[in-house]
Every structure is written in structure tokens, then in C-alpha cells.
Amino acid sequence: MSWKQPKYDDEDINILVIAGIVLLAASLFFLPYKTLAEFDIPVKIEISNNFNIEQIDKQTLDYGILAPGSRVKREIKLSLSNAQPAKAYIEITGDVKEFLQTDTNKLLISQDTNVGITAQIPNDAIIGIYEGNVHIMYKQTLARKVKNIFS
């Protein structure tokens, strides 16, 4: 018994092409297309043999003085007023990148949302001051833009 390749007629091929175009168009409709806002939150971690998280700078995401082996979680509040919901993308840059982990790096913001950013200092971390940024970018999807136009 040998395998025979099925034969497709022009109508079958046309239906497959149309279905592919419709799926592609629908997926593009929900991809982020426009950056609404973009900003950086400065981050500072000081690693020392001492431990002090009381004297922190409230204008930055300051973790204070942490000892090797420490784990501290802070939260940032994400919100948009005019263009909700939107997708938020979170990226950590700079020297602090090796110590910080976010609960998520991409999420849909439909209301005020807190995102945890945890500093995990390994036992063999080198003592010093580490700085960087939490970069946040809000993007709007084409579907949301269309909804906002008709709202």
C-alpha cells in the first residue's frame, strides 16, 4: 500500500488562503502598536555586611542596605487614566539587573495594579552600591484604539 498525496482543487486552496489572511489580520488587530507612555524608575541597592532598610529614598525604588543572602520585596503601582486598558512592559536595566526579579514583565493594565520587584542578594555578592532603572512602557493595542474612538 503506497501513500498518495491528496489533490486539492482551486476552491480548497482559496478557502485556506482566505482563512490565513483573516487569522493574520485578526492577530495584528490585537498586537501592541502605539507607545502611550514610557518612563524609568531609578533603583538603588547597597550591599554591605550591615542591614538597614529603614533609611531609604522615597523618590527611587531604594532597597536600602542589604546583606548578602537577603531578600526584600518592594512594589510599584502601575496605572493609566485616559487610555485604559493598555499593556505594560517592565524591563530592569543597569547593575541591579542581576539582583532584581519582577512578578511579571508584561501585563494588561485595566485598573491600578501593584507589581512586585524582589531583590535577591546571593551569599557571594560583592559589597558595593548597585544602581539601575526599572523601565516601564505602556502600549495600546489597535483594538483598544478602535474601542476608544467609538466610546
Secondary structure, 3 states (H helix, E strand, C coil): CCCCCCCCCHHHHHHHHHHHHHHHHHHHHCCEEEEEEEEEEEEEEEECCCCECCCCCCCCEEEEEECCCCEEEEEEEECCCCCCCEEEEEEEEEHHHHCEEECCCEEEECCCEEEEEEEECCCCCCCEEEEEEEEEEEEEEHHHHHHHHHC
